[in-house]
Amino acid sequence: MNALRSLFRVCISATVLLAAPGCPAAAALNAATMHPVLTSVAQQIGGDLVKITAVVEPGADVHHFAPTPADVKKLAGVRIILVSGKGMENYLEELRSNLNAGQQIVEVGHNIPSLKIEPGNAIFLCCPQHARGAIDPHWWNSVVNMQRAGRIIADAFAAADPANKAAYKANAAAWDQRLTELKKWAKKEISAIPSDRRKLATAHLSLSYFAEEFGFKLVPVQGLNHNTNATPLELAAAVKVVREQKIAVVFPEQGVNPKYLQQLAAETGMRVAGELIADGNGAGKHASFEAAFTYNVETIVAALKP
């Protein structure tokens, strides 16, 4: 950690040099993203006016990411650092304490309304900090929240680059409209699923914002942390709940070992459906929020409609 702290200071010095008069890089607004779901949003809001550096690449494990010295070097010259917030980045205070006055961390999720984990909302809770009233950090699994994110990012860019405030606001308005149309499409698709079949069974508590927005009952059978290993007693409890709730389909999550769900399915007879992108870290053709969300809706509808 001391080596990382020293490297932060080196990068801060580089930032100061880049901001010196006559340095070409100082003319552009540079921003970095520390969560894949923020990258495509920032690109839409910033357009050609902002250079976006994706420190956390598409497909990365966002729960266990920690910046390496190579990652820290990418922050040299960056004015705004966009992070998810809501406790997702456990390295945030270390990062914050080593930035200079010219660099700003924006916790995009900070002012987005939170859903809390209450007793009974999950069958297995992974750890004390995510139990009994803790905040569910997966705020991006909501179209409305992503619209809010666009406005928050536009405000941050406008504050750092007032000359282009109108452009950022216009881009945020266009983003908002695109997502309004996306939500209309999703509601129409989901309407094919009868209300009594809208039970979204997943291993982990990561789609509660989606479930609330689109009227699903969320049935996470393993908790919040995708590294939780169920004991035989926990598996027996999950089997009991699956049968009581008459769960016919369970959805694995992309990038997570589906072995536990397969075992649970074998015990109960329920079907294992296609994987969902729950952590906002889709890759390839599903790297953007819109693509990942569309894929998730199509996968859920295909599995649950009669």
MARZAVO-49280 format. One record per atom (N, C-alpha, C, CB): x, y, z; residue in one letter. Coordinates in steps of 0.02 Angstrom, whole numbers, padded with zeros to 5 digits, always signed. Last residue first. Glycine has a CB too. Example, Ala and Ser with C-alpha at 12.3 -4.5 7.8 and 13.67 -1.06 7.14 Angstrom:
BEGIN
+00642-00112+00354S
+00684-00053+00357S
+00645+00002+00394S
+00704-00030+00286S
+00660-00284+00390A
+00615-00225+00390A
+00660-00165+00390A
+00565-00224+00452A
This chain:
BEGIN
-02259-00874-01030P
-02291-00940-01040P
-02273-00969-01109P
-02368-00934-01034P
-02099-00805-00984K
-02164-00799-01015K
-02194-00868-01029K
-02159-00758-01081K
-01972-00836-00933L
-02029-00833-00888L
-02097-00827-00922L
-02020-00776-00842L
-01871-00837-01031A
-01874-00891-00982A
-01939-00894-00943A
-01816-00884-00934A
-01889-00722-01106A
-01888-00787-01140A
-01897-00845-01091A
-01822-00796-01178A
-01876-00625-01006V
-01941-00635-01039V
-01943-00704-01073V
-01954-00579-01091V
-01738-00636-00975I
-01789-00647-00924I
-01856-00663-00956I
-01795-00585-00879I
-01677-00605-01098T
-01664-00669-01066T
-01717-00686-01015T
-01595-00669-01033T
-01724-00475-01122E
-01739-00528-01170E
-01730-00597-01139E
-01695-00522-01233E
-01666-00410-01012V
-01739-00412-01020V
-01758-00469-01067V
-01766-00344-01048V
-01528-00429-01038N
-01559-00455-00977N
-01635-00462-00984N
-01543-00410-00917N
-01512-00360-01161Y
-01498-00432-01156Y
-01532-00463-01095Y
-01422-00445-01153Y
-01541-00230-01117T
-01582-00262-01168T
-01574-00338-01166T
-01564-00236-01238T
-01433-00212-01028F
-01502-00210-01004F
-01549-00245-01053F
-01525-00137-00993F
-01325-00218-01116A
-01330-00267-01061A
-01402-00270-01035A
-01282-00249-01004A
-01352-00109-01200A
-01346-00176-01228A
-01355-00229-01174A
-01278-00185-01263A
-01353-00001-01109E
-01411-00015-01150E
-01410-00086-01178E
-01415+00035-01208E
-01222-00005-01055F
-01281-00017-01013F
-01340-00037-01055F
-01297+00046-00972F
-01103-00097-01157S
-01139-00036-01137S
-01198-00054-01093S
-01162+00002-01200S
-01061-00229-01183A
-01021-00187-01139A
-01059-00124-01116A
-00958-00166-01174A
-01105-00331-01263H
-01148-00312-01206H
-01112-00264-01159H
-01170-00374-01169H
-01010-00364-01353K
-01068-00330-01379K
-01117-00308-01324K
-01104-00375-01429K
-00889-00360-01225G
-00903-00370-01296G
-00963-00332-01319G
-00912-00444-01310G
-00972-00371-01063A
-00914-00365-01107A
-00934-00376-01179A
-00859-00416-01087A
-01044-00299-00914G
-01048-00337-00977G
-00987-00324-01021G
-01112-00320-01014G
-01057-00255-00783N
-00991-00266-00812N
-00994-00311-00873N
-00944-00296-00760N
-01161-00246-00695G
-01148-00189-00740G
-01082-00195-00776G
-01150-00126-00702G
-01187-00361-00626D
-01140-00313-00596D
-01123-00254-00641D
-01077-00349-00578D
-01271-00444-00700A
-01297-00412-00640A
-01252-00356-00614A
-01308-00462-00586A
-01325-00515-00833I
-01269-00470-00818I
-01292-00426-00760I
-01248-00426-00882I
-01375-00688-00825L
-01390-00617-00825L
-01327-00577-00809L
-01446-00601-00773L
-01383-00840-00922E
-01349-00796-00874E
-01372-00724-00881E
-01274-00800-00883E
-01536-00934-00946G
-01476-00900-00969G
-01447-00854-00916G
-01490-00862-01032G
-01591-01051-00815A
-01600-01010-00876A
-01533-00980-00897A
-01652-00954-00864A
-01623-01204-00753V
-01571-01152-00752V
-01575-01115-00819V
-01500-01183-00740V
-01777-01255-00679R
-01735-01250-00739R
-01684-01193-00730R
-01778-01238-00802R
-01808-01366-00539M
-01816-01303-00576M
-01763-01299-00631M
-01809-01243-00527M
-01786-01480-00467G
-01818-01488-00531G
-01829-01423-00569G
-01883-01521-00523G
-01718-01482-00346T
-01788-01457-00347T
-01824-01467-00413T
-01787-01384-00331T
-01590-01531-00362E
-01628-01551-00302E
-01703-01534-00309E
-01600-01517-00241E
-01547-01469-00477A
-01551-01542-00477A
-01594-01567-00418A
-01481-01573-00474A
-01546-01337-00432A
-01593-01357-00484A
-01602-01433-00486A
-01570-01332-00553A
-01438-01343-00344L
-01504-01326-00319L
-01558-01348-00368L
-01510-01251-00304L
-01336-01368-00435Q
-01350-01417-00382Q
-01420-01407-00354Q
-01297-01411-00326Q
-01343-01252-00509Q
-01354-01316-00543Q
-01371-01371-00492Q
-01293-01335-00584Q
-01307-01160-00412L
-01375-01158-00440L
-01392-01223-00476L
-01383-01099-00487L
-01173-01200-00390Y
-01222-01203-00336Y
-01293-01204-00363Y
-01212-01143-00288Y
-01113-01176-00518K
-01116-01244-00489K
-01169-01250-00435K
-01049-01263-00460K
-01088-01063-00590P
-01159-01082-00580P
-01167-01149-00544P
-01194-01085-00647P
-00977-00936-00550N
-00983-01009-00557N
-01055-01031-00542N
-00933-01044-00510N
-00998-00787-00641V
-01002-00821-00576V
-01013-00895-00587V
-01060-00791-00533V
-01006-00727-00763G
-00943-00722-00727G
-00943-00756-00660G
-00926-00651-00718G
-01177-00689-00752Q
-01118-00693-00794Q
-01055-00683-00752Q
-01121-00640-00850Q
-01278-00786-00646E
-01251-00721-00663E
-01186-00730-00702E
-01238-00678-00600E
-01427-00888-00671P
-01358-00877-00650P
-01336-00806-00669P
-01311-00930-00681P
-01594-00896-00625F
-01547-00862-00670F
-01478-00857-00640F
-01574-00792-00688F
-01719-01022-00624V
-01669-00984-00588V
-01618-00956-00638V
-01633-01028-00533V
-01890-01069-00624V
-01831-01049-00662V
-01783-01010-00617V
-01851-01007-00725V
-01991-01096-00536A
-01980-01143-00592A
-01915-01131-00629A
-02038-01140-00640A
-02038-01092-00373I
-01991-01063-00421I
-01976-01114-00475I
-01926-01040-00386I
-02129-01099-00266K
-02145-01128-00331K
-02103-01095-00386K
-02220-01121-00347K
-02101-01066-00139Q
-02115-01010-00184Q
-02133-01034-00254Q
-02054-00965-00187Q
-02075-01194-00088E
-02130-01154-00060E
-02151-01098-00107E
-02110-01125+00007E
-01963-01230-00164R
-02024-01269-00169R
-02084-01230-00143R
-02018-01335-00131R
-01872-01133-00123V
-01887-01141-00194V
-01953-01179-00203V
-01830-01178-00231V
-01867-01161+00015V
-01895-01098-00008V
-01915-01103-00082V
-01846-01040+00002V
-01805-01289+00015K
-01870-01279+00047K
-01904-01216+00020K
-01863-01274+00123K
-01683-01261-00044V
-01729-01308-00076V
-01799-01299-00049V
-01705-01381-00064V
-01629-01178+00055A
-01644-01151-00011A
-01693-01196-00049A
-01581-01141-00052A
-01609-01270+00158A
-01655-01214+00168A
-01676-01184+00102A
-01622-01160+00212A
-01514-01352+00097A
-01579-01381+00116A
-01631-01326+00126A
-01572-01424+00180A
-01410-01261+00086L
-01439-01289+00026L
-01508-01318+00040L
-01393-01344-00004L
-01383-01242+00221E
-01407-01186+00181E
-01440-01211+00117E
-01350-01139+00165E
-01337-01370+00255L
-01397-01343+00288L
-01427-01286+00248L
-01380-01320+00359L
-01221-01381+00174P
-01278-01426+00163P
-01342-01401+00196P
-01261-01495+00189P
-01176-01209+00132T
-01167-01270+00170T
-01226-01317+00154T
-01161-01257+00247T
-01123-01114-00007A
-01177-01138+00035A
-01158-01204+00069A
-01240-01148-00006A
-01013-00985-00016N
-01019-01056-00028N
-01071-01084+00020N
-00950-01093-00019N
-01003-00828-00092T
-01031-00867-00038T
-01037-00941-00058T
-01100-00840-00017T
-00964-00747-00191N
-00915-00797-00170N
-00941-00840-00112N
-00850-00762-00149N
-01057-00649-00216H
-01057-00707-00261H
-01002-00757-00244H
-01049-00684-00332H
-01153-00583-00088N
-01084-00594-00110N
-01081-00657-00154N
-01037-00601-00050N
-01288-00589-00052L
-01263-00534-00093L
-01196-00548-00124L
-01259-00471-00051L
-01383-00743-00061G
-01359-00683-00027G
-01334-00631-00076G
-01305-00701+00020G
-01443-00855-00117Q
-01377-00863-00088Q
-01352-00801-00052Q
-01328-00882-00142Q
-01561-00834-00182V
-01556-00895-00141V
-01488-00903-00108V
-01570-00954-00183V
-01673-00704-00205P
-01602-00723-00205P
-01591-00781-00158P
-01557-00663-00186P
-01803-00664-00280V
-01790-00721-00236V
-01717-00740-00241V
-01836-00781-00254V
-01908-00527-00304L
-01840-00552-00307L
-01830-00608-00257L
-01789-00495-00295L
-02042-00503-00402K
-02024-00523-00335K
-01956-00555-00339K
-02077-00572-00304K
-02055-00361-00511F
-02037-00431-00498F
-02029-00443-00424F
-01973-00450-00536F
-02080-00231-00564G
-02132-00271-00533G
-02117-00344-00525G
-02193-00264-00571G
-01982-00147-00612F
-02023-00183-00661F
-02070-00235-00630F
-01978-00217-00710F
-01917-00089-00503E
-01940-00046-00558E
-01989-00082-00605E
-01880-00023-00598E
-01884-00196-00420E
-01931-00145-00396E
-01960-00105-00454E
-01895-00099-00347E
-01794-00266-00502A
-01855-00299-00480A
-01907-00248-00456A
-01840-00349-00423A
-01690-00173-00515F
-01727-00195-00574F
-01794-00224-00553F
-01686-00248-00614F
-01648-00171-00383Y
-01671-00109-00414Y
-01711-00124-00477Y
-01612-00063-00431Y
-01609-00304-00361S
-01667-00278-00324S
-01693-00213-00355S
-01648-00266-00252S
-01509-00385-00409L
-01556-00357-00457L
-01617-00327-00423L
-01578-00411-00506L
-01431-00447-00316S
-01398-00396-00357S
-01446-00363-00407S
-01341-00427-00395S
-01409-00563-00216L
-01452-00504-00211L
-01419-00448-00251L
-01463-00484-00137L
-01388-00718-00308H
-01365-00664-00265H
-01411-00603-00268H
-01295-00644-00283H
-01449-00812-00390A
-01408-00834-00334A
-01398-00779-00283A
-01340-00859-00358A
-01623-00778-00422T
-01552-00774-00438T
-01513-00801-00379T
-01531-00700-00455T
-01783-00768-00482A
-01739-00806-00438A
-01668-00804-00463A
-01764-00880-00432A
-01909-00673-00492L
-01842-00671-00520L
-01794-00704-00471L
-01819-00597-00535L
-02067-00695-00537K
-02023-00711-00482K
-01952-00719-00511K
-02046-00776-00445K
-02192-00676-00611R
-02137-00627-00606R
-02097-00637-00542R
-02166-00555-00608R
-02302-00752-00621R
-02239-00783-00643R
-02180-00735-00637R
-02246-00807-00716R
-02408-00675-00588D
-02393-00730-00542D
-02329-00767-00562D
-02450-00779-00540D
-02416-00586-00696S
-02392-00562-00631S
-02373-00618-00584S
-02445-00519-00598S
-02352-00652-00852P
-02406-00641-00803P
-02378-00624-00734P
-02451-00704-00798P
-02258-00573-00971I
-02251-00617-00913I
-02308-00604-00865I
-02182-00607-00878I
-02276-00476-01062A
-02291-00544-01085A
-02286-00595-01027A
-02244-00564-01141A
-02226-00362-01008S
-02298-00372-01002S
-02319-00442-01026S
-02335-00319-01042S
-02095-00355-01048I
-02109-00388-00984I
-02183-00400-00974I
-02082-00345-00926I
-02109-00280-01166E
-02085-00348-01168E
-02105-00386-01105E
-02009-00350-01177E
-02155-00158-01113K
-02196-00194-01162K
-02175-00267-01165K
-02190-00162-01232K
-02048-00123-01032K
-02113-00134-01001K
-02159-00173-01049K
-02146-00066-00982K
-01948-00105-01130A
-01941-00157-01080A
-02009-00174-01048A
-01891-00136-01026A
-01996+00006-01203W
-01986-00059-01236W
-01985-00115-01185W
-01921-00059-01278W
-01989+00101-01102K
-02054+00086-01134K
-02050+00018-01168K
-02073+00140-01186K
-01851+00103-01080K
-01896+00079-01027K
-01964+00062-01055K
-01902+00132-00971K
-01807+00157-01201L
-01785+00090-01181L
-01831+00061-01128L
-01712+00092-01156L
-01862+00284-01195E
-01885+00238-01247E
-01866+00166-01230E
-01856+00258-01315E
-01785+00331-01089T
-01858+00331-01083T
-01888+00282-01134T
-01887+00402-01094T
-01659+00325-01144L
-01676+00277-01092L
-01751+00275-01078L
-01639+00293-01028L
-01668+00430-01235R
-01653+00363-01259R
-01673+00311-01207R
-01578+00356-01276R
-01688+00537-01147Q
-01741+00518-01194Q
-01730+00447-01221Q
-01743+00568-01251Q
-01565+00541-01079D
-01627+00531-01042D
-01683+00507-01088D
-01648+00596-01007D
-01480+00573-01185W
-01472+00509-01150W
-01537+00492-01112W
-01412+00512-01101W
-01525+00702-01211A
-01531+00651-01263A
-01526+00581-01233A
-01477+00661-01317A
-01490+00763-01090A
-01561+00761-01110A
-01572+00708-01164A
-01583+00830-01136A
-01352+00751-01097A
-01388+00717-01043A
-01462+00711-01060A
-01379+00754-00977A
-01326+00834-01206N
-01310+00762-01212N
-01347+00722-01158N
-01234+00751-01206N
-01363+00955-01150A
-01399+00929-01208A
-01387+00855-01217A
-01378+00967-01272A
-01268+00967-01049K
-01338+00963-01031K
-01380+00935-01089K
-01364+01033-01011K
-01152+00976-01127Y
-01160+00920-01080Y
-01234+00911-01061Y
-01117+00931-01018Y
-01178+01096-01195A
-01169+01033-01233A
-01179+00973-01187A
-01099+01030-01265A
-01182+01190-01093A
-01242+01179-01134A
-01237+01113-01171A
-01251+01236-01183A
-01048+01187-01044K
-01105+01165-01002K
-01166+01148-01044K
-01123+01220-00952K
-00927+01225-01092N
-00965+01176-01131N
-01025+01148-01092N
-00920+01118-01152N
-00875+01311-01000A
-00883+01336-01068A
-00926+01289-01110A
-00816+01346-01101A
-00854+01239-00882P
-00915+01280-00889P
-00927+01303-00960P
-00910+01340-00844P
-00794+01107-00834D
-00785+01138-00900D
-00847+01181-00916D
-00775+01084-00956D
-00831+01067-00709A
-00760+01066-00725A
-00745+01104-00790A
-00735+00996-00731A
-00969+01077-00717A
-00933+01114-00665A
-00859+01119-00680A
-00945+01081-00597A
-00995+00990-00822A
-01009+01061-00831A
-00973+01103-00779A
-01084+01073-00827A
-00962+00866-00765F
-00924+00890-00822F
-00934+00966-00831F
-00946+00853-00887F
-01060+00862-00664A
-00989+00860-00647A
-00946+00886-00704A
-00967+00788-00629A
-01178+00864-00738D
-01165+00917-00690D
-01090+00921-00673D
-01206+00908-00627D
-01163+00743-00808A
-01166+00806-00845A
-01151+00865-00799A
-01235+00815-00877A
-01172+00653-00701I
-01109+00659-00738I
-01107+00724-00778I
-01100+00598-00785I
-01306+00674-00665I
-01253+00685-00616I
-01185+00695-00651I
-01249+00626-00566I
-01373+00635-00781R
-01377+00704-00758R
-01322+00722-00709R
-01445+00718-00726R
-01339+00499-00785G
-01321+00543-00841G
-01322+00616-00820G
-01369+00533-00899G
-01398+00453-00666A
-01325+00452-00674A
-01302+00498-00730A
-01300+00380-00687A
-01532+00463-00698R
-01505+00506-00646R
-01429+00510-00653R
-01525+00480-00576R
-01534+00359-00790Q
-01551+00427-00812Q
-01524+00478-00762Q
-01628+00435-00820Q
-01507+00256-00704M
-01457+00272-00755M
-01472+00340-00787M
-01455+00217-00808M
-01623+00254-00629N
-01560+00272-00596N
-01506+00289-00647N
-01537+00214-00553N
-01714+00213-00727V
-01721+00279-00697V
-01656+00301-00663V
-01778+00280-00646V
-01668+00082-00750V
-01665+00132-00803V
-01668+00203-00774V
-01722+00121-00854V
-01565-00011-00646S
-01627+00027-00650S
-01619+00079-00704S
-01646+00060-00582S
-01444-00061-00598N
-01493-00106-00629N
-01562-00075-00630N
-01495-00173-00591N
-01365+00026-00527W
-01367+00035-00600W
-01416-00013-00634W
-01298+00025-00629W
-01354-00007-00392W
-01404+00042-00412W
-01414+00046-00488W
-01385+00110-00386W
-01301-00106-00300H
-01310-00119-00372H
-01362-00072-00402H
-01331-00191-00383H
-01284-00100-00161P
-01245-00055-00204P
-01259-00060-00278P
-01174-00066-00192P
-01398-00090-00035D
-01383-00130-00093D
-01346-00085-00143D
-01448-00162-00125D
-01350-00048+00129I
-01371-00025+00063I
-01352-00076+00010I
-01338+00043+00047I
-01416-00132+00275A
-01361-00108+00234A
-01387-00090+00164A
-01304-00160+00229A
-01518-00192+00346G
-01521-00120+00334G
-01464-00092+00294G
-01525-00085+00398G
-01453-00330+00369R
-01497-00290+00411R
-01491-00215+00401R
-01484-00306+00483R
-01291-00339+00290A
-01348-00369+00324A
-01388-00316+00362A
-01325-00424+00371A
-01167-00310+00243H
-01222-00312+00194H
-01285-00343+00225H
-01200-00352+00133H
-01077-00320+00344Q
-01089-00253+00316Q
-01145-00252+00265Q
-01025-00227+00285Q
-01076-00462+00374P
-01109-00413+00419P
-01123-00346+00386P
-01067-00402+00479P
-01118-00564+00229C
-01070-00536+00276C
-01103-00480+00316C
-01008-00511+00239C
-01220-00625+00153C
-01151-00647+00147C
-01106-00624+00203C
-01123-00623+00083C
-01371-00704+00189L
-01335-00640+00187L
-01261-00655+00197L
-01361-00590+00243L
-01492-00797+00111F
-01426-00801+00141F
-01392-00732+00134F
-01382-00856+00108F
-01614-00743+00072I
-01613-00804+00110I
-01546-00811+00146I
-01625-00865+00064I
-01670-00575+00087A
-01624-00624+00058A
-01623-00686+00103A
-01552-00594+00051A
-01768-00510+00155N
-01761-00495+00083N
-01714-00544+00049N
-01736-00424+00074N
-01763-00541+00288G
-01814-00575+00248G
-01807-00562+00174G
-01881-00554+00271G
-01710-00382+00340P
-01719-00453+00358P
-01776-00483+00317P
-01734-00460+00433P
-01660-00281+00199E
-01696-00290+00262E
-01702-00365+00277E
-01765-00256+00258E
-01558-00176+00118I
-01568-00247+00129I
-01599-00257+00198I
-01500-00286+00123I
-01624-00035+00032K
-01589-00066+00088K
-01607-00139+00094K
-01605-00029+00153K
-01590+00066-00106L
-01631+00013-00078L
-01591-00021-00023L
-01653-00039-00133L
-01568+00243-00123S
-01543+00176-00108S
-01599+00129-00089S
-01491+00178-00053S
-01566+00370-00248P
-01600+00336-00192P
-01579+00263-00185P
-01676+00340-00201P
-01414+00448-00281I
-01466+00406-00310I
-01499+00368-00253I
-01437+00357-00364I
-01305+00514-00232N
-01370+00548-00227N
-01426+00511-00263N
-01364+00617-00255N
-01203+00415-00257H
-01213+00445-00191H
-01283+00475-00182H
-01160+00498-00178H
-01168+00360-00378G
-01225+00331-00343G
-01243+00366-00278G
-01211+00260-00329G
-01053+00432-00414V
-01115+00441-00453V
-01176+00415-00415V
-01108+00405-00520V
-00942+00518-00338E
-00978+00456-00323E
-01047+00461-00355E
-00984+00443-00245E
-00805+00586-00407V
-00878+00594-00408V
-00910+00525-00396V
-00903+00624-00476V
-00658+00661-00358I
-00694+00598-00362I
-00768+00613-00359I
-00673+00550-00304I
-00546+00769-00440Q
-00609+00762-00403Q
-00638+00693-00414Q
-00659+00815-00425Q
-00398+00867-00438Q
-00432+00805-00456Q
-00492+00794-00411Q
-00383+00745-00452Q
-00338+00978-00388G
-00359+00980-00457G
-00394+00918-00480G
-00301+00993-00501G
-00293+00951-00261A
-00353+00993-00268A
-00379+00996-00339A
-00337+01063-00244A
-00243+00776-00273N
-00233+00847-00259N
-00297+00886-00272N
-00175+00875-00301N
-00260+00620-00184L
-00272+00663-00241L
-00260+00736-00222L
-00343+00654-00268L
-00254+00538-00075N
-00192+00550-00112N
-00202+00591-00175N
-00161+00485-00130N
-00376+00513-00022S
-00327+00547+00021S
-00263+00564-00016S
-00311+00503+00080S
-00443+00439-00120R
-00462+00509-00107R
-00407+00546-00069R
-00527+00511-00068R
-00384+00312-00109L
-00378+00351-00171L
-00391+00425-00158L
-00427+00325-00223L
-00426+00278+00019E
-00355+00281+00003E
-00342+00322-00059E
-00326+00210-00005E
-00563+00279-00001E
-00533+00327+00045E
-00458+00333+00034E
-00547+00308+00118E
-00583+00172-00094L
-00598+00241-00111L
-00564+00292-00065L
-00673+00252-00109L
-00577+00038-00092Y
-00513+00073-00094Y
-00522+00148-00098Y
-00472+00048-00153Y
-00700-00016-00108N
-00672-00016-00040N
-00604+00018-00036N
-00666-00087-00016N
-00831+00032-00196E
-00758+00036-00201E
-00727+00040-00132E
-00738+00097-00244E
-00964+00022-00148M
-00938-00028-00195M
-00862-00028-00197M
-00966-00014-00265M
-01026+00115-00067G
-00983+00066-00036G
-00953+00015-00083G
-01020+00031+00016G
-01091+00204-00152K
-01132+00159-00110K
-01090+00102-00080K
-01190+00130-00151K
-00991+00216-00305G
-01014+00237-00239G
-01057+00184-00205G
-01053+00300-00245G
-00934+00216-00435S
-01003+00195-00424S
-01031+00221-00358S
-01007+00119-00425S
-00841+00359-00496V
-00846+00294-00461V
-00919+00279-00448V
-00806+00295-00394V
-00742+00456-00598L
-00810+00433-00586L
-00809+00364-00554L
-00851+00432-00652L
-00639+00587-00580I
-00638+00514-00573I
-00708+00492-00553I
-00584+00491-00521I
-00577+00722-00673I
-00634+00693-00638I
-00629+00617-00639I
-00700+00716-00671I
-00448+00743-00727R
-00479+00794-00685R
-00535+00764-00642R
-00507+00850-00728R
-00296+00663-00758V
-00369+00656-00755V
-00397+00707-00706V
-00389+00584-00733V
-00160+00663-00755G
-00193+00709-00801G
-00268+00707-00800G
-00170+00696-00869G
-00154+00496-00709A
-00114+00557-00721A
-00149+00601-00772A
-00042+00538-00744A
-00221+00379-00706L
-00255+00437-00677L
-00215+00501-00685L
-00269+00425-00605L
-00142+00278-00747K
-00193+00302-00794K
-00228+00365-00770K
-00244+00247-00807K
-00070+00243-00636K
-00037+00285-00687K
-00087+00314-00737K
+00016+00243-00726K
-00157+00156-00575V
-00149+00223-00547V
-00116+00269-00597V
-00107+00219-00483V
-00139+00040-00650D
-00204+00074-00651D
-00197+00146-00627D
-00255+00037-00607D
-00009+00007-00613A
-00023+00022-00683A
-00090+00059-00690A
-00024-00042-00726A
-00026-00021-00476P
+00015+00036-00497P
+00002+00056-00570P
+00088+00021-00488P
-00203-00064-00465T
-00132-00082-00466T
-00092-00019-00483T
-00118-00139-00518T
-00351-00053-00370P
-00306-00022-00419P
-00233-00044-00410P
-00310+00053-00413P
-00454-00194-00362A
-00412-00149-00323A
-00361-00119-00371A
-00376-00186-00262A
-00608-00279-00372F
-00558-00239-00405F
-00520-00197-00354F
-00590-00195-00459F
-00712-00353-00324H
-00646-00368-00297H
-00590-00330-00333H
-00632-00442-00302H
-00827-00314-00387H
-00828-00321-00314H
-00759-00329-00285H
-00871-00381-00295H
-00804-00316-00522V
-00809-00251-00490V
-00808-00256-00414V
-00871-00215-00512V
-00711-00399-00626D
-00746-00414-00564D
-00748-00351-00521D
-00711-00473-00525D
-00737-00345-00797A
-00696-00352-00736A
-00741-00369-00676A
-00656-00287-00723A
-00813-00319-00909G
-00804-00388-00889G
-00765-00398-00825G
-00772-00425-00943G
-00721-00175-00961P
-00782-00217-00966P
-00767-00289-00946P
-00811-00214-01037P
-00599-00113-00839E
-00620-00133-00905E
-00686-00172-00904E
-00566-00174-00939E
-00566+00025-00751V
-00594-00042-00741V
-00627-00063-00807V
-00646-00044-00682V
-00528+00140-00819V
-00479+00106-00777V
-00502+00034-00764V
-00469+00143-00711V
-00554+00217-00961A
-00587+00163-00923A
-00534+00125-00883A
-00626+00115-00970A
-00554+00383-00989T
-00508+00327-00977T
-00544+00276-00934T
-00442+00352-00943T
-00616+00496-01105I
-00634+00449-01051I
-00583+00393-01048I
-00705+00421-01063I
-00611+00662-01141K
-00574+00600-01151K
-00588+00555-01092K
-00496+00613-01160K
-00740+00763-01200V
-00708+00732-01142V
-00672+00669-01163V
-00760+00717-01087V
-00798+00805-01316L
-00769+00856-01273L
-00729+00827-01215L
-00824+00900-01246L
-00866+00716-01390D
-00798+00730-01412D
-00762+00780-01366D
-00799+00758-01483D
-00961+00657-01252G
-00952+00661-01324G
-00879+00672-01342G
-00994+00717-01353G
-01007+00655-01120G
-00949+00696-01138G
-00940+00705-01213G
-00888+00665-01110G
-01117+00569-01123I
-01124+00637-01096I
-01067+00682-01119I
-01127+00635-01020I
-01065+00452-01179Q
-01124+00484-01209Q
-01131+00557-01186Q
-01188+00445-01190Q
-00960+00425-01092Q
-00946+00438-01163Q
-01005+00473-01196Q
-00929+00373-01199Q
-01030+00400-00975A
-00985+00458-00978A
-00968+00475-01050A
-00920+00443-00939A
-01094+00282-01015V
-01133+00341-00997V
-01090+00404-01003V
-01162+00335-00925V
-00988+00195-01033S
-01028+00213-01092S
-01071+00274-01078S
-01073+00154-01112S
-00937+00194-00897T
-00896+00214-00955T
-00939+00236-01014T
-00851+00156-00977T
-01012+00144-00795L
-01007+00216-00801L
-00973+00238-00866L
-00969+00244-00742L
-00998+00009-00798V
-01063+00035-00817V
-01061+00111-00826V
-01115+00017-00763V
-00864-00016-00751P
-00881-00020-00822P
-00947+00012-00842P
-00883-00091-00842P
-00788+00101-00644H
-00838+00048-00649H
-00860+00045-00721H
-00900+00062-00600H
-00710+00209-00644M
-00687+00154-00602M
-00740+00099-00598M
-00670+00180-00532M
-00657+00320-00771T
-00712+00281-00741T
-00683+00222-00704T
-00762+00257-00796T
-00596+00487-00791A
-00584+00415-00785A
-00645+00382-00753A
-00519+00400-00744A
-00570+00627-00900A
-00606+00593-00847A
-00589+00518-00848A
-00683+00604-00854A
-00515+00784-00955N
-00501+00712-00949N
-00539+00683-00890N
-00425+00701-00941N
-00543+00906-01068L
-00566+00881-01004L
-00555+00806-01002L
-00641+00899-00991L
-00404+00985-01150A
-00460+00938-01149A
-00480+00921-01078A
-00442+00873-01187A
-00295+01066-01129A
-00352+01095-01164A
-00414+01049-01160A
-00335+01109-01236A
-00189+00997-01077A
-00228+01037-01030A
-00291+01065-01062A
-00187+01094-01002A
-00116+00939-01178A
-00166+00897-01144A
-00212+00938-01099A
-00132+00844-01104A
-00022+01039-01219P
-00082+01025-01260P
-00136+00986-01223P
-00062+00987-01321P
+00041+01162-01117C
+00037+01090-01123C
-00027+01072-01161C
+00039+01054-01054C
+00034+01297-01097G
+00068+01274-01156G
+00067+01200-01166G
+00138+01297-01155G
+00039+01294-00919P
+00026+01331-00981P
+00066+01304-01039P
+00041+01406-00972P
+00006+01133-00842A
+00046+01193-00850A
+00030+01227-00916A
+00121+01176-00847A
-00055+01015-00823A
-00098+01073-00822A
-00060+01138-00833A
-00136+01076-00757A
+00046+00924-00819L
+00003+00924-00878L
-00041+00986-00881L
-00040+00862-00879L
+00096+00950-00691L
+00136+00968-00750L
+00093+00972-00812L
+00192+00917-00760L
-00009+00899-00614V
+00008+00970-00609V
+00047+00992-00670V
+00047+00984-00546V
+00000+00764-00650T
-00060+00802-00666T
-00046+00877-00665T
-00116+00785-00616T
+00122+00728-00598A
+00114+00728-00670A
+00053+00768-00691A
+00108+00656-00697A
+00088+00735-00464S
+00138+00782-00490S
+00133+00786-00566S
+00208+00761-00470S
+00001+00628-00461I
-00024+00695-00447I
+00024+00747-00473I
-00035+00704-00372I
+00089+00524-00484C
+00038+00539-00535C
+00008+00608-00524C
-00017+00487-00533C
+00163+00527-00366V
+00196+00537-00431V
+00146+00558-00484V
+00234+00474-00453V
+00062+00496-00276R
+00094+00561-00272R
+00131+00577-00337R
+00142+00564-00213R
+00031+00364-00314F
-00020+00416-00318F
+00012+00484-00320F
-00069+00410-00258F
+00152+00305-00280L
+00136+00311-00350L
+00080+00362-00361L
+00116+00243-00379L
+00143+00306-00142S
+00196+00344-00175S
+00180+00355-00248S
+00264+00309-00168S
+00035+00218-00126R
+00029+00288-00103R
+00081+00332-00137R
+00035+00292-00027R
+00092+00100-00172L
+00036+00128-00209L
+00027+00202-00191L
-00028+00089-00194L
+00187+00080-00073A
+00210+00090-00142A
+00155+00122-00184A
+00231+00024-00173A
+00102+00060+00035N
+00146+00119+00035N
+00171+00134-00035N
+00205+00108+00081N
+00041-00060+00000M
+00000+00000+00000M
+00043+00063+00000M
-00047+00000+00060M
